[in-house]
Each structure stands twice: as structure tokens, then as C-alpha cells.
Amino acid sequence: MLKTKKKLKSLYKEAKESGFSYLALSVKSRFEKLTLSEINFVVKLLTEVTSWGYFELSIAYFVLDNLDTLTIQSLMSNFEQKNQNYFGIYKYRRRIFQIFYRALVILSSRGEKKLSQQILKMIEKPNRAGIDLYLEVLHKMAIGFYNYSFVDENEGLAEIRNGLAIFDLLGQEKLKDFYGKRNKHFLNKNL
């Protein structure tokens, strides 16, 4: 973990010094909480752009953990509209669903049932499943967070653990460890 953090700090410094402010803040958000002014800088970009490209999608994905609930709600309120042209492109659709699932986990863990249900509706639309196995596992765990928070803790926890078990079964130890730590952070429980 320290090695990864050191690499991220180096990448952050390089991006910042090269004038790539949005990239720098995206990287920083992975090892340190962004300041309010940094968050506002990124959110301004995301709200002013009429159509998100892969760059904006990636920024949103990486900084999502740093955003308050109202900001996530604001970004998600017109998220589909800003990305409607990209659902047919595999790379974009994959990033879009990573954002959906990350937002669902964050909002569920914050107890935001209504907002979580809105994201569930976006996820569950026809032709939005089966992109790849990785995303299906993220989907399973995100639904597990929703169920853990609002339906049945034991059922939700079982879904989250099943997702981690799939990574383990596939020999994806790094993904299992990463999501195990991430999930533990949001659940405050050992998995």
C-alpha cells in the first residue's frame, strides 16, 4: 500500500507541475481527501461540460468519494443525459457503470435511500447488464450495499462477500483485496 501511495504522490506531483490540474486532483483523491476548493474546481468542470467524454467520466469516478451527497445528487440528476451517446461504446459504458456502482455504494452507506433508489433505476434499465464479469461482480456488491443498508443486513453482507469470493475464485487477489478494504471502509465491518 505504501508503494502504491508513493507512486500516486509522484504521479500527482508530475501532473500538477505539468499543468494537468484535473488529472492531478483525480490522482490526489486516491490517496488524500481533496480540499473544498479542489472539489469545487472539479465539480465546476463536471457541471459546465454539456457532454462528458472519457476524461470527465474518469475524473468523476475518481473524485466521487470526496463529494458530499448533494453534489453527487446534482451530478447524477443529469448524468444519463450527459452520457446518452456513450452507452453503446464498451469503454465508456464500462466507466459509466463503475460510476453508478460507486455512487450506489457511497449513497447507501450514507443512508440515502431515495437517492440510492434513483441510481438503482438507472442501473436496472433494459440492456444495461452483462457488460463483463468484473462489472457484474461490482453490480452484485453494490446491490449488496443497498440491501445491507435498507433491506436486510445479513442478505446484503452475503451478496458483498459473494462478490469478493468470485474475485477469489478467479484468482484476482488484488481486486479481492482492494474491494475487501474498500467495502470494509464503508461497512465498518470485517469481511
C-alpha positions in Angstrom: 0.0 0.0 0.0 2.8 2.4 0.8 4.4 1.7 -2.5 1.2 2.5 -4.3 0.7 5.7 -2.3 4.3 6.8 -3.2 3.6 6.2 -6.9 0.4 8.1 -6.7 2.1 11.0 -5.0 4.7 11.0 -7.7 2.1 11.0 -10.4 0.2 13.7 -8.7 3.3 15.9 -8.5 4.1 15.3 -12.1 0.6 16.1 -13.3 0.4 19.2 -11.2 3.7 20.5 -12.3 2.8 19.8 -16.0 -0.4 21.9 -15.6 -2.8 18.9 -15.8 -4.9 20.2 -12.8 -7.9 17.8 -13.2 -5.7 14.8 -13.7 -3.6 15.9 -10.7 -6.7 16.2 -8.5 -8.1 12.9 -9.7 -4.8 11.2 -8.6 -4.7 13.1 -5.3 -8.2 12.0 -4.5 -7.0 8.4 -4.4 -4.5 8.9 -1.6 -5.8 12.1 0.2 -9.1 13.9 0.8 -9.5 16.9 -1.5 -10.0 20.3 -0.1 -13.2 22.2 -0.6 -11.7 24.5 -3.2 -10.3 21.5 -5.1 -13.6 19.8 -5.0 -15.4 22.9 -6.3 -12.8 23.2 -9.1 -13.5 19.7 -10.3 -17.3 19.9 -9.8 -17.3 23.2 -11.9 -15.8 21.3 -14.8 -18.3 18.4 -14.4 -21.3 20.6 -14.2 -20.4 23.0 -17.0 -19.5 20.4 -19.6 -22.6 19.6 -21.7 -21.4 16.1 -22.7 -18.9 14.1 -20.7 -16.1 12.4 -22.6 -14.0 9.6 -21.1 -11.8 12.2 -19.4 -14.7 13.7 -17.5 -16.1 10.3 -16.7 -12.8 9.2 -15.2 -12.5 12.4 -13.2 -16.0 11.8 -11.8 -15.2 8.2 -11.0 -12.0 9.0 -9.1 -13.3 12.0 -7.1 -16.7 10.6 -6.3 -15.6 9.5 -2.8 -14.8 13.1 -2.0 -18.1 14.6 -2.9 -20.9 15.4 -0.5 -24.4 13.9 -1.0 -25.9 17.0 -2.6 -23.1 17.2 -5.1 -23.5 13.6 -6.1 -27.2 14.1 -6.4 -26.7 17.1 -8.6 -24.2 15.3 -10.9 -26.4 12.2 -11.1 -29.5 14.2 -11.9 -28.4 14.8 -15.4 -25.8 12.0 -15.7 -27.7 10.0 -18.2 -28.4 13.0 -20.4 -24.7 14.0 -20.5 -23.7 10.4 -21.3 -26.5 9.2 -23.5 -24.3 8.9 -26.6 -21.8 6.7 -24.9 -23.8 3.7 -23.7 -23.1 1.9 -27.0 -19.3 2.2 -26.6 -17.9 -0.5 -24.4 -15.1 1.5 -22.8 -17.4 4.4 -21.9 -20.3 2.2 -20.8 -17.9 0.3 -18.5 -16.8 3.6 -16.9 -20.4 4.8 -16.6 -21.4 1.7 -14.7 -18.3 2.0 -12.5 -19.7 5.4 -11.5 -23.2 4.1 -11.0 -21.9 1.3 -8.7 -19.6 3.5 -6.8 -22.3 6.1 -6.3 -24.7 3.4 -5.1 -22.2 2.1 -2.5 -21.4 5.7 -1.3 -25.1 6.8 -1.0 -26.2 3.5 0.5 -23.5 3.7 3.1 -24.7 7.2 4.0 -28.2 6.1 4.5 -29.6 7.9 1.4 -32.3 5.5 0.4 -34.2 7.8 -2.0 -31.1 8.7 -4.0 -29.9 5.1 -3.9 -33.2 4.0 -5.4 -32.8 6.6 -8.2 -29.5 5.1 -9.1 -30.9 1.6 -8.9 -33.5 2.7 -11.5 -30.7 3.9 -13.8 -28.8 0.7 -13.4 -31.7 -1.7 -13.9 -32.9 -0.2 -17.2 -33.1 -2.7 -20.1 -29.9 -3.5 -22.0 -27.7 -2.4 -19.2 -26.5 -5.6 -17.8 -23.9 -8.2 -18.7 -21.1 -5.9 -19.8 -18.4 -8.1 -18.4 -17.7 -10.2 -15.4 -15.8 -7.5 -13.5 -18.8 -5.2 -13.7 -21.2 -7.9 -12.8 -19.3 -8.5 -9.6 -19.3 -4.8 -8.8 -23.0 -4.8 -9.6 -23.6 -7.7 -7.1 -21.6 -5.9 -4.4 -23.3 -2.5 -5.0 -26.7 -4.2 -4.7 -25.4 -5.9 -1.6 -24.6 -2.5 -0.1 -28.1 -1.3 -0.9 -29.7 -4.4 0.7 -27.3 -4.2 3.7 -28.3 -0.6 4.2 -32.1 -0.7 3.5 -33.4 -4.3 3.2 -31.6 -7.0 5.2 -28.1 -6.6 6.7 -27.3 -10.3 6.5 -28.6 -10.7 2.9 -26.6 -7.6 1.8 -23.4 -8.8 3.6 -23.8 -12.2 2.0 -24.0 -10.6 -1.5 -20.9 -8.5 -0.8 -19.0 -11.5 0.4 -20.1 -13.5 -2.7 -18.8 -10.8 -4.9 -15.4 -10.9 -3.2 -15.5 -14.7 -3.4 -15.9 -14.5 -7.2 -12.7 -12.4 -7.4 -11.0 -15.0 -5.2 -12.3 -17.9 -7.3 -11.0 -16.2 -10.5 -7.5 -15.7 -8.9 -8.0 -12.0 -8.8 -6.3 -11.5 -5.4 -5.5 -7.8 -6.0 -9.2 -7.0 -6.9 -10.4 -9.0 -3.9 -8.1 -7.2 -1.5 -8.8 -3.8 -3.0 -12.6 -4.2 -2.8 -12.4 -6.0 0.6 -10.6 -3.0 2.0 -12.9 -0.5 0.3 -16.0 -2.4 1.4 -14.7 -2.6 4.9 -14.3 1.1 4.9 -17.9 1.7 4.0 -19.4 -1.0 6.2 -17.1 -0.7 9.2 -17.0 -4.5 9.4 -14.5 -7.2 8.6 -15.4 -9.2 5.5 
